[in-house]
Amino acid sequence: MTDRNPSRMGSRQSLSGRETEIIALIAAGHSNGRIAADLFLAEKTVKNHVNNIYAKLGAVSRSDAISRWQGEIVDVTR
C-alpha cells in the first residue's frame, strides 16, 4: 500500500490505519458488503468508516474520496 502524505491533505485529519485499509479496498472496486466480509466486520461498521473517510477527506462521493486519497483533488462544483 502506498503511504499517503498528510500534508497534502491540508487541514484535513489523516486517515486511521483501518480507514486507509478500507479506502484502498474501495479504490480496488470493492463494495461495502465485500469489504465487510473480507475484514470480518459488520457492513454498518464499514459504512461508518466510509462516512468518516468522506468527512476527513472532504469528499462527497466514493469516486471523489478515491481521487482525494490518491492526491488528485478535483473541484466537484464544476
PDB file with one MODEL, atoms N, CA, C and O in Angstrom:
MODEL        1
ATOM      1  N   MET A   1       0.832  -1.162   0.000  1.00  0.00           N
ATOM      2  CA  MET A   1       0.000   0.000   0.000  1.00  0.00           C
ATOM      3  C   MET A   1       0.887   1.240   0.000  1.00  0.00           C
ATOM      4  O   MET A   1       1.926   1.267   0.661  1.00  0.00           O
ATOM      5  N   THR A   2       0.479   2.253  -0.736  1.00  0.00           N
ATOM      6  CA  THR A   2       1.234   3.480  -0.816  1.00  0.00           C
ATOM      7  C   THR A   2       0.976   4.341   0.403  1.00  0.00           C
ATOM      8  O   THR A   2      -0.161   4.459   0.858  1.00  0.00           O
ATOM      9  N   ASP A   3       2.028   4.941   0.930  1.00  0.00           N
ATOM     10  CA  ASP A   3       1.898   5.828   2.074  1.00  0.00           C
ATOM     11  C   ASP A   3       1.327   7.157   1.597  1.00  0.00           C
ATOM     12  O   ASP A   3       1.798   7.707   0.602  1.00  0.00           O
ATOM     13  N   ARG A   4       0.324   7.680   2.289  1.00  0.00           N
ATOM     14  CA  ARG A   4      -0.298   8.946   1.922  1.00  0.00           C
ATOM     15  C   ARG A   4       0.334  10.064   2.725  1.00  0.00           C
ATOM     16  O   ARG A   4       0.587   9.907   3.919  1.00  0.00           O
ATOM     17  N   ASN A   5       0.589  11.178   2.086  1.00  0.00           N
ATOM     18  CA  ASN A   5       1.222  12.324   2.714  1.00  0.00           C
ATOM     19  C   ASN A   5       0.161  13.212   3.354  1.00  0.00           C
ATOM     20  O   ASN A   5      -0.583  13.878   2.634  1.00  0.00           O
ATOM     21  N   PRO A   6       0.067  13.245   4.698  1.00  0.00           N
ATOM     22  CA  PRO A   6      -0.962  14.038   5.357  1.00  0.00           C
ATOM     23  C   PRO A   6      -0.852  15.524   5.063  1.00  0.00           C
ATOM     24  O   PRO A   6      -1.864  16.223   5.108  1.00  0.00           O
ATOM     25  N   SER A   7       0.342  16.036   4.761  1.00  0.00           N
ATOM     26  CA  SER A   7       0.489  17.459   4.497  1.00  0.00           C
ATOM     27  C   SER A   7      -0.222  17.861   3.217  1.00  0.00           C
ATOM     28  O   SER A   7      -0.598  19.024   3.068  1.00  0.00           O
ATOM     29  N   ARG A   8      -0.418  16.927   2.284  1.00  0.00           N
ATOM     30  CA  ARG A   8      -1.147  17.218   1.055  1.00  0.00           C
ATOM     31  C   ARG A   8      -2.629  17.302   1.312  1.00  0.00           C
ATOM     32  O   ARG A   8      -3.377  17.766   0.452  1.00  0.00           O
ATOM     33  N   MET A   9      -3.074  16.865   2.475  1.00  0.00           N
ATOM     34  CA  MET A   9      -4.489  16.893   2.806  1.00  0.00           C
ATOM     35  C   MET A   9      -4.855  18.202   3.497  1.00  0.00           C
ATOM     36  O   MET A   9      -5.977  18.355   3.979  1.00  0.00           O
ATOM     37  N   GLY A  10      -3.915  19.149   3.549  1.00  0.00           N
ATOM     38  CA  GLY A  10      -4.194  20.445   4.147  1.00  0.00           C
ATOM     39  C   GLY A  10      -4.571  20.317   5.600  1.00  0.00           C
ATOM     40  O   GLY A  10      -3.858  19.693   6.386  1.00  0.00           O
ATOM     41  N   SER A  11      -5.701  20.913   5.961  1.00  0.00           N
ATOM     42  CA  SER A  11      -6.124  20.886   7.356  1.00  0.00           C
ATOM     43  C   SER A  11      -6.913  19.629   7.696  1.00  0.00           C
ATOM     44  O   SER A  11      -7.342  19.460   8.837  1.00  0.00           O
ATOM     45  N   ARG A  12      -7.108  18.752   6.727  1.00  0.00           N
ATOM     46  CA  ARG A  12      -7.854  17.520   6.977  1.00  0.00           C
ATOM     47  C   ARG A  12      -7.058  16.588   7.884  1.00  0.00           C
ATOM     48  O   ARG A  12      -5.828  16.560   7.853  1.00  0.00           O
ATOM     49  N   GLN A  13      -7.788  15.832   8.686  1.00  0.00           N
ATOM     50  CA  GLN A  13      -7.157  14.840   9.546  1.00  0.00           C
ATOM     51  C   GLN A  13      -6.658  13.686   8.687  1.00  0.00           C
ATOM     52  O   GLN A  13      -7.246  13.377   7.650  1.00  0.00           O
ATOM     53  N   SER A  14      -5.579  13.054   9.116  1.00  0.00           N
ATOM     54  CA  SER A  14      -5.118  11.888   8.377  1.00  0.00           C
ATOM     55  C   SER A  14      -5.994  10.684   8.708  1.00  0.00           C
ATOM     56  O   SER A  14      -6.597  10.612   9.779  1.00  0.00           O
ATOM     57  N   LEU A  15      -6.050   9.758   7.785  1.00  0.00           N
ATOM     58  CA  LEU A  15      -6.876   8.567   7.968  1.00  0.00           C
ATOM     59  C   LEU A  15      -6.208   7.596   8.933  1.00  0.00           C
ATOM     60  O   LEU A  15      -4.982   7.501   8.993  1.00  0.00           O
ATOM     61  N   SER A  16      -7.035   6.881   9.684  1.00  0.00           N
ATOM     62  CA  SER A  16      -6.524   5.829  10.573  1.00  0.00           C
ATOM     63  C   SER A  16      -6.065   4.651   9.723  1.00  0.00           C
ATOM     64  O   SER A  16      -6.307   4.615   8.516  1.00  0.00           O
ATOM     65  N   GLY A  17      -5.416   3.709  10.346  1.00  0.00           N
ATOM     66  CA  GLY A  17      -4.976   2.512   9.640  1.00  0.00           C
ATOM     67  C   GLY A  17      -6.136   1.753   9.026  1.00  0.00           C
ATOM     68  O   GLY A  17      -6.043   1.313   7.880  1.00  0.00           O
ATOM     69  N   ARG A  18      -7.227   1.590   9.763  1.00  0.00           N
ATOM     70  CA  ARG A  18      -8.398   0.871   9.255  1.00  0.00           C
ATOM     71  C   ARG A  18      -9.041   1.647   8.116  1.00  0.00           C
ATOM     72  O   ARG A  18      -9.446   1.058   7.114  1.00  0.00           O
ATOM     73  N   GLU A  19      -9.139   2.971   8.262  1.00  0.00           N
ATOM     74  CA  GLU A  19      -9.713   3.789   7.194  1.00  0.00           C
ATOM     75  C   GLU A  19      -8.866   3.710   5.928  1.00  0.00           C
ATOM     76  O   GLU A  19      -9.404   3.667   4.822  1.00  0.00           O
ATOM     77  N   THR A  20      -7.561   3.692   6.084  1.00  0.00           N
ATOM     78  CA  THR A  20      -6.667   3.557   4.929  1.00  0.00           C
ATOM     79  C   THR A  20      -6.879   2.212   4.254  1.00  0.00           C
ATOM     80  O   THR A  20      -6.902   2.123   3.026  1.00  0.00           O
ATOM     81  N   GLU A  21      -7.032   1.174   5.049  1.00  0.00           N
ATOM     82  CA  GLU A  21      -7.295  -0.159   4.522  1.00  0.00           C
ATOM     83  C   GLU A  21      -8.607  -0.176   3.728  1.00  0.00           C
ATOM     84  O   GLU A  21      -8.686  -0.769   2.653  1.00  0.00           O
ATOM     85  N   ILE A  22      -9.615   0.472   4.268  1.00  0.00           N
ATOM     86  CA  ILE A  22     -10.928   0.491   3.622  1.00  0.00           C
ATOM     87  C   ILE A  22     -10.913   1.323   2.347  1.00  0.00           C
ATOM     88  O   ILE A  22     -11.483   0.892   1.344  1.00  0.00           O
ATOM     89  N   ILE A  23     -10.283   2.504   2.343  1.00  0.00           N
ATOM     90  CA  ILE A  23     -10.253   3.316   1.126  1.00  0.00           C
ATOM     91  C   ILE A  23      -9.460   2.607   0.026  1.00  0.00           C
ATOM     92  O   ILE A  23      -9.765   2.762  -1.156  1.00  0.00           O
ATOM     93  N   ALA A  24      -8.455   1.841   0.406  1.00  0.00           N
ATOM     94  CA  ALA A  24      -7.707   1.066  -0.590  1.00  0.00           C
ATOM     95  C   ALA A  24      -8.609   0.008  -1.229  1.00  0.00           C
ATOM     96  O   ALA A  24      -8.542  -0.215  -2.437  1.00  0.00           O
ATOM     97  N   LEU A  25      -9.448  -0.638  -0.428  1.00  0.00           N
ATOM     98  CA  LEU A  25     -10.375  -1.630  -0.973  1.00  0.00           C
ATOM     99  C   LEU A  25     -11.459  -0.967  -1.816  1.00  0.00           C
ATOM    100  O   LEU A  25     -11.886  -1.518  -2.831  1.00  0.00           O
ATOM    101  N   ILE A  26     -11.900   0.209  -1.400  1.00  0.00           N
ATOM    102  CA  ILE A  26     -12.865   0.965  -2.208  1.00  0.00           C
ATOM    103  C   ILE A  26     -12.235   1.296  -3.563  1.00  0.00           C
ATOM    104  O   ILE A  26     -12.863   1.116  -4.606  1.00  0.00           O
ATOM    105  N   ALA A  27     -11.002   1.777  -3.538  1.00  0.00           N
ATOM    106  CA  ALA A  27     -10.304   2.131  -4.781  1.00  0.00           C
ATOM    107  C   ALA A  27     -10.124   0.914  -5.684  1.00  0.00           C
ATOM    108  O   ALA A  27     -10.046   1.049  -6.905  1.00  0.00           O
ATOM    109  N   ALA A  28     -10.058  -0.277  -5.081  1.00  0.00           N
ATOM    110  CA  ALA A  28      -9.932  -1.515  -5.857  1.00  0.00           C
ATOM    111  C   ALA A  28     -11.282  -1.986  -6.401  1.00  0.00           C
ATOM    112  O   ALA A  28     -11.358  -3.001  -7.093  1.00  0.00           O
ATOM    113  N   GLY A  29     -12.347  -1.241  -6.083  1.00  0.00           N
ATOM    114  CA  GLY A  29     -13.661  -1.546  -6.634  1.00  0.00           C
ATOM    115  C   GLY A  29     -14.552  -2.418  -5.776  1.00  0.00           C
ATOM    116  O   GLY A  29     -15.578  -2.907  -6.249  1.00  0.00           O
ATOM    117  N   HIS A  30     -14.178  -2.622  -4.520  1.00  0.00           N
ATOM    118  CA  HIS A  30     -14.973  -3.478  -3.634  1.00  0.00           C
ATOM    119  C   HIS A  30     -16.178  -2.734  -3.069  1.00  0.00           C
ATOM    120  O   HIS A  30     -16.096  -1.543  -2.769  1.00  0.00           O
ATOM    121  N   SER A  31     -17.282  -3.430  -2.929  1.00  0.00           N
ATOM    122  CA  SER A  31     -18.483  -2.876  -2.300  1.00  0.00           C
ATOM    123  C   SER A  31     -18.323  -2.899  -0.781  1.00  0.00           C
ATOM    124  O   SER A  31     -17.432  -3.562  -0.249  1.00  0.00           O
ATOM    125  N   ASN A  32     -19.196  -2.168  -0.093  1.00  0.00           N
ATOM    126  CA  ASN A  32     -19.162  -2.195   1.376  1.00  0.00           C
ATOM    127  C   ASN A  32     -19.376  -3.611   1.897  1.00  0.00           C
ATOM    128  O   ASN A  32     -18.718  -4.028   2.851  1.00  0.00           O
ATOM    129  N   GLY A  33     -20.292  -4.353   1.276  1.00  0.00           N
ATOM    130  CA  GLY A  33     -20.552  -5.728   1.701  1.00  0.00           C
ATOM    131  C   GLY A  33     -19.327  -6.620   1.551  1.00  0.00           C
ATOM    132  O   GLY A  33     -19.021  -7.423   2.433  1.00  0.00           O
ATOM    133  N   ARG A  34     -18.638  -6.474   0.442  1.00  0.00           N
ATOM    134  CA  ARG A  34     -17.429  -7.268   0.200  1.00  0.00           C
ATOM    135  C   ARG A  34     -16.323  -6.891   1.180  1.00  0.00           C
ATOM    136  O   ARG A  34     -15.619  -7.758   1.698  1.00  0.00           O
ATOM    137  N   ILE A  35     -16.176  -5.582   1.433  1.00  0.00           N
ATOM    138  CA  ILE A  35     -15.167  -5.114   2.395  1.00  0.00           C
ATOM    139  C   ILE A  35     -15.482  -5.686   3.774  1.00  0.00           C
ATOM    140  O   ILE A  35     -14.586  -6.163   4.471  1.00  0.00           O
ATOM    141  N   ALA A  36     -16.752  -5.638   4.168  1.00  0.00           N
ATOM    142  CA  ALA A  36     -17.158  -6.171   5.475  1.00  0.00           C
ATOM    143  C   ALA A  36     -16.800  -7.643   5.587  1.00  0.00           C
ATOM    144  O   ALA A  36     -16.258  -8.075   6.605  1.00  0.00           O
ATOM    145  N   ALA A  37     -17.099  -8.417   4.552  1.00  0.00           N
ATOM    146  CA  ALA A  37     -16.802  -9.852   4.577  1.00  0.00           C
ATOM    147  C   ALA A  37     -15.297 -10.099   4.626  1.00  0.00           C
ATOM    148  O   ALA A  37     -14.827 -10.946   5.386  1.00  0.00           O
ATOM    149  N   ASP A  38     -14.540  -9.357   3.811  1.00  0.00           N
ATOM    150  CA  ASP A  38     -13.085  -9.541   3.760  1.00  0.00           C
ATOM    151  C   ASP A  38     -12.398  -9.192   5.078  1.00  0.00           C
ATOM    152  O   ASP A  38     -11.413  -9.825   5.460  1.00  0.00           O
ATOM    153  N   LEU A  39     -12.927  -8.175   5.773  1.00  0.00           N
ATOM    154  CA  LEU A  39     -12.289  -7.702   7.014  1.00  0.00           C
ATOM    155  C   LEU A  39     -12.975  -8.222   8.277  1.00  0.00           C
ATOM    156  O   LEU A  39     -12.611  -7.845   9.391  1.00  0.00           O
ATOM    157  N   PHE A  40     -13.976  -9.097   8.091  1.00  0.00           N
ATOM    158  CA  PHE A  40     -14.714  -9.659   9.224  1.00  0.00           C
ATOM    159  C   PHE A  40     -15.342  -8.583  10.089  1.00  0.00           C
ATOM    160  O   PHE A  40     -15.235  -8.603  11.316  1.00  0.00           O
ATOM    161  N   LEU A  41     -16.011  -7.627   9.413  1.00  0.00           N
ATOM    162  CA  LEU A  41     -16.696  -6.529  10.075  1.00  0.00           C
ATOM    163  C   LEU A  41     -18.165  -6.560   9.694  1.00  0.00           C
ATOM    164  O   LEU A  41     -18.545  -7.181   8.701  1.00  0.00           O
ATOM    165  N   ALA A  42     -18.983  -5.892  10.480  1.00  0.00           N
ATOM    166  CA  ALA A  42     -20.381  -5.692  10.094  1.00  0.00           C
ATOM    167  C   ALA A  42     -20.413  -4.650   8.984  1.00  0.00           C
ATOM    168  O   ALA A  42     -19.587  -3.736   8.966  1.00  0.00           O
ATOM    169  N   GLU A  43     -21.360  -4.780   8.058  1.00  0.00           N
ATOM    170  CA  GLU A  43     -21.455  -3.806   6.975  1.00  0.00           C
ATOM    171  C   GLU A  43     -21.698  -2.397   7.523  1.00  0.00           C
ATOM    172  O   GLU A  43     -21.199  -1.424   6.959  1.00  0.00           O
ATOM    173  N   LYS A  44     -22.459  -2.277   8.614  1.00  0.00           N
ATOM    174  CA  LYS A  44     -22.698  -0.979   9.236  1.00  0.00           C
ATOM    175  C   LYS A  44     -21.385  -0.359   9.723  1.00  0.00           C
ATOM    176  O   LYS A  44     -21.213   0.857   9.639  1.00  0.00           O
ATOM    177  N   THR A  45     -20.475  -1.162  10.223  1.00  0.00           N
ATOM    178  CA  THR A  45     -19.167  -0.668  10.662  1.00  0.00           C
ATOM    179  C   THR A  45     -18.393  -0.110   9.479  1.00  0.00           C
ATOM    180  O   THR A  45     -17.760   0.941   9.583  1.00  0.00           O
ATOM    181  N   VAL A  46     -18.443  -0.811   8.359  1.00  0.00           N
ATOM    182  CA  VAL A  46     -17.770  -0.329   7.149  1.00  0.00           C
ATOM    183  C   VAL A  46     -18.393   1.000   6.719  1.00  0.00           C
ATOM    184  O   VAL A  46     -17.673   1.936   6.371  1.00  0.00           O
ATOM    185  N   LYS A  47     -19.711   1.088   6.740  1.00  0.00           N
ATOM    186  CA  LYS A  47     -20.390   2.333   6.362  1.00  0.00           C
ATOM    187  C   LYS A  47     -19.955   3.484   7.265  1.00  0.00           C
ATOM    188  O   LYS A  47     -19.753   4.603   6.793  1.00  0.00           O
ATOM    189  N   ASN A  48     -19.810   3.213   8.561  1.00  0.00           N
ATOM    190  CA  ASN A  48     -19.333   4.241   9.490  1.00  0.00           C
ATOM    191  C   ASN A  48     -17.927   4.694   9.121  1.00  0.00           C
ATOM    192  O   ASN A  48     -17.638   5.891   9.126  1.00  0.00           O
ATOM    193  N   HIS A  49     -17.050   3.742   8.801  1.00  0.00           N
ATOM    194  CA  HIS A  49     -15.687   4.088   8.379  1.00  0.00           C
ATOM    195  C   HIS A  49     -15.715   4.907   7.093  1.00  0.00           C
ATOM    196  O   HIS A  49     -14.978   5.884   6.964  1.00  0.00           O
ATOM    197  N   VAL A  50     -16.558   4.515   6.146  1.00  0.00           N
ATOM    198  CA  VAL A  50     -16.662   5.246   4.875  1.00  0.00           C
ATOM    199  C   VAL A  50     -17.108   6.684   5.137  1.00  0.00           C
ATOM    200  O   VAL A  50     -16.555   7.616   4.554  1.00  0.00           O
ATOM    201  N   ASN A  51     -18.092   6.871   5.999  1.00  0.00           N
ATOM    202  CA  ASN A  51     -18.540   8.227   6.331  1.00  0.00           C
ATOM    203  C   ASN A  51     -17.428   9.042   6.982  1.00  0.00           C
ATOM    204  O   ASN A  51     -17.285  10.231   6.698  1.00  0.00           O
ATOM    205  N   ASN A  52     -16.644   8.413   7.850  1.00  0.00           N
ATOM    206  CA  ASN A  52     -15.507   9.100   8.473  1.00  0.00           C
ATOM    207  C   ASN A  52     -14.465   9.472   7.427  1.00  0.00           C
ATOM    208  O   ASN A  52     -13.884  10.556   7.485  1.00  0.00           O
ATOM    209  N   ILE A  53     -14.226   8.581   6.472  1.00  0.00           N
ATOM    210  CA  ILE A  53     -13.274   8.845   5.388  1.00  0.00           C
ATOM    211  C   ILE A  53     -13.738  10.054   4.579  1.00  0.00           C
ATOM    212  O   ILE A  53     -12.952  10.959   4.300  1.00  0.00           O
ATOM    213  N   TYR A  54     -15.016  10.065   4.205  1.00  0.00           N
ATOM    214  CA  TYR A  54     -15.567  11.196   3.448  1.00  0.00           C
ATOM    215  C   TYR A  54     -15.346  12.502   4.212  1.00  0.00           C
ATOM    216  O   TYR A  54     -14.894  13.494   3.640  1.00  0.00           O
ATOM    217  N   ALA A  55     -15.664  12.493   5.494  1.00  0.00           N
ATOM    218  CA  ALA A  55     -15.528  13.705   6.310  1.00  0.00           C
ATOM    219  C   ALA A  55     -14.080  14.168   6.386  1.00  0.00           C
ATOM    220  O   ALA A  55     -13.796  15.354   6.221  1.00  0.00           O
ATOM    221  N   LYS A  56     -13.172  13.244   6.633  1.00  0.00           N
ATOM    222  CA  LYS A  56     -11.761  13.610   6.755  1.00  0.00           C
ATOM    223  C   LYS A  56     -11.170  14.103   5.450  1.00  0.00           C
ATOM    224  O   LYS A  56     -10.313  14.987   5.455  1.00  0.00           O
ATOM    225  N   LEU A  57     -11.613  13.547   4.329  1.00  0.00           N
ATOM    226  CA  LEU A  57     -11.071  13.944   3.028  1.00  0.00           C
ATOM    227  C   LEU A  57     -11.849  15.095   2.403  1.00  0.00           C
ATOM    228  O   LEU A  57     -11.406  15.679   1.414  1.00  0.00           O
ATOM    229  N   GLY A  58     -12.999  15.423   2.969  1.00  0.00           N
ATOM    230  CA  GLY A  58     -13.844  16.454   2.384  1.00  0.00           C
ATOM    231  C   GLY A  58     -14.490  15.974   1.095  1.00  0.00           C
ATOM    232  O   GLY A  58     -14.737  16.767   0.187  1.00  0.00           O
ATOM    233  N   ALA A  59     -14.762  14.689   1.015  1.00  0.00           N
ATOM    234  CA  ALA A  59     -15.298  14.073  -0.196  1.00  0.00           C
ATOM    235  C   ALA A  59     -16.820  14.028  -0.164  1.00  0.00           C
ATOM    236  O   ALA A  59     -17.436  14.031   0.902  1.00  0.00           O
ATOM    237  N   VAL A  60     -17.418  13.987  -1.365  1.00  0.00           N
ATOM    238  CA  VAL A  60     -18.875  13.924  -1.473  1.00  0.00           C
ATOM    239  C   VAL A  60     -19.359  12.631  -2.115  1.00  0.00           C
ATOM    240  O   VAL A  60     -20.564  12.391  -2.198  1.00  0.00           O
ATOM    241  N   SER A  61     -18.428  11.798  -2.570  1.00  0.00           N
ATOM    242  CA  SER A  61     -18.800  10.536  -3.214  1.00  0.00           C
ATOM    243  C   SER A  61     -17.633   9.562  -3.123  1.00  0.00           C
ATOM    244  O   SER A  61     -16.529   9.932  -2.724  1.00  0.00           O
ATOM    245  N   ARG A  62     -17.891   8.315  -3.499  1.00  0.00           N
ATOM    246  CA  ARG A  62     -16.834   7.302  -3.498  1.00  0.00           C
ATOM    247  C   ARG A  62     -15.696   7.699  -4.435  1.00  0.00           C
ATOM    248  O   ARG A  62     -14.524   7.637  -4.064  1.00  0.00           O
ATOM    249  N   SER A  63     -16.056   8.108  -5.656  1.00  0.00           N
ATOM    250  CA  SER A  63     -15.016   8.466  -6.625  1.00  0.00           C
ATOM    251  C   SER A  63     -14.248   9.704  -6.176  1.00  0.00           C
ATOM    252  O   SER A  63     -13.040   9.793  -6.393  1.00  0.00           O
ATOM    253  N   ASP A  64     -14.931  10.652  -5.558  1.00  0.00           N
ATOM    254  CA  ASP A  64     -14.267  11.841  -5.028  1.00  0.00           C
ATOM    255  C   ASP A  64     -13.301  11.454  -3.915  1.00  0.00           C
ATOM    256  O   ASP A  64     -12.180  11.961  -3.867  1.00  0.00           O
ATOM    257  N   ALA A  65     -13.719  10.564  -3.021  1.00  0.00           N
ATOM    258  CA  ALA A  65     -12.850  10.105  -1.926  1.00  0.00           C
ATOM    259  C   ALA A  65     -11.605   9.413  -2.479  1.00  0.00           C
ATOM    260  O   ALA A  65     -10.498   9.637  -1.988  1.00  0.00           O
ATOM    261  N   ILE A  66     -11.783   8.585  -3.485  1.00  0.00           N
ATOM    262  CA  ILE A  66     -10.647   7.891  -4.090  1.00  0.00           C
ATOM    263  C   ILE A  66      -9.674   8.899  -4.684  1.00  0.00           C
ATOM    264  O   ILE A  66      -8.467   8.804  -4.462  1.00  0.00           O
ATOM    265  N   SER A  67     -10.195   9.864  -5.439  1.00  0.00           N
ATOM    266  CA  SER A  67      -9.337  10.877  -6.063  1.00  0.00           C
ATOM    267  C   SER A  67      -8.577  11.679  -5.021  1.00  0.00           C
ATOM    268  O   SER A  67      -7.376  11.912  -5.159  1.00  0.00           O
ATOM    269  N   ARG A  68      -9.277  12.098  -3.986  1.00  0.00           N
ATOM    270  CA  ARG A  68      -8.628  12.885  -2.943  1.00  0.00           C
ATOM    271  C   ARG A  68      -7.578  12.059  -2.202  1.00  0.00           C
ATOM    272  O   ARG A  68      -6.497  12.563  -1.895  1.00  0.00           O
ATOM    273  N   TRP A  69      -7.886  10.802  -1.915  1.00  0.00           N
ATOM    274  CA  TRP A  69      -6.943   9.922  -1.223  1.00  0.00           C
ATOM    275  C   TRP A  69      -5.696   9.698  -2.084  1.00  0.00           C
ATOM    276  O   TRP A  69      -4.582   9.606  -1.568  1.00  0.00           O
ATOM    277  N   GLN A  70      -5.896   9.614  -3.380  1.00  0.00           N
ATOM    278  CA  GLN A  70      -4.769   9.411  -4.293  1.00  0.00           C
ATOM    279  C   GLN A  70      -4.031  10.710  -4.593  1.00  0.00           C
ATOM    280  O   GLN A  70      -3.045  10.710  -5.330  1.00  0.00           O
ATOM    281  N   GLY A  71      -4.509  11.821  -4.022  1.00  0.00           N
ATOM    282  CA  GLY A  71      -3.811  13.086  -4.193  1.00  0.00           C
ATOM    283  C   GLY A  71      -4.206  13.853  -5.432  1.00  0.00           C
ATOM    284  O   GLY A  71      -3.514  14.786  -5.839  1.00  0.00           O
ATOM    285  N   GLU A  72      -5.317  13.466  -6.038  1.00  0.00           N
ATOM    286  CA  GLU A  72      -5.778  14.133  -7.246  1.00  0.00           C
ATOM    287  C   GLU A  72      -7.045  14.917  -6.916  1.00  0.00           C
ATOM    288  O   GLU A  72      -8.127  14.597  -7.408  1.00  0.00           O
ATOM    289  N   ILE A  73      -6.903  15.952  -6.075  1.00  0.00           N
ATOM    290  CA  ILE A  73      -8.046  16.733  -5.634  1.00  0.00           C
ATOM    291  C   ILE A  73      -8.702  17.385  -6.849  1.00  0.00           C
ATOM    292  O   ILE A  73      -8.051  18.053  -7.651  1.00  0.00           O
ATOM    293  N   VAL A  74      -9.999  17.170  -6.956  1.00  0.00           N
ATOM    294  CA  VAL A  74     -10.745  17.750  -8.070  1.00  0.00           C
ATOM    295  C   VAL A  74     -11.841  18.649  -7.528  1.00  0.00           C
ATOM    296  O   VAL A  74     -12.326  18.437  -6.417  1.00  0.00           O
ATOM    297  N   ASP A  75     -12.231  19.643  -8.297  1.00  0.00           N
ATOM    298  CA  ASP A  75     -13.306  20.548  -7.911  1.00  0.00           C
ATOM    299  C   ASP A  75     -14.621  19.911  -8.347  1.00  0.00           C
ATOM    300  O   ASP A  75     -14.910  19.859  -9.543  1.00  0.00           O
ATOM    301  N   VAL A  76     -15.427  19.424  -7.396  1.00  0.00           N
ATOM    302  CA  VAL A  76     -16.672  18.747  -7.717  1.00  0.00           C
ATOM    303  C   VAL A  76     -17.814  19.727  -7.962  1.00  0.00           C
ATOM    304  O   VAL A  76     -18.928  19.310  -8.278  1.00  0.00           O
ATOM    305  N   THR A  77     -17.549  21.026  -7.819  1.00  0.00           N
ATOM    306  CA  THR A  77     -18.596  22.008  -8.052  1.00  0.00           C
ATOM    307  C   THR A  77     -18.685  22.411  -9.516  1.00  0.00           C
ATOM    308  O   THR A  77     -19.603  23.136  -9.899  1.00  0.00           O
ATOM    309  N   ARG A  78     -17.751  21.957 -10.338  1.00  0.00           N
ATOM    310  CA  ARG A  78     -17.787  22.302 -11.767  1.00  0.00           C
ATOM    311  C   ARG A  78     -18.859  21.592 -12.469  1.00  0.00           C
ATOM    312  O   ARG A  78     -19.029  21.768 -13.675  1.00  0.00           O
TER     313      ARG A  78
ENDMDL
END
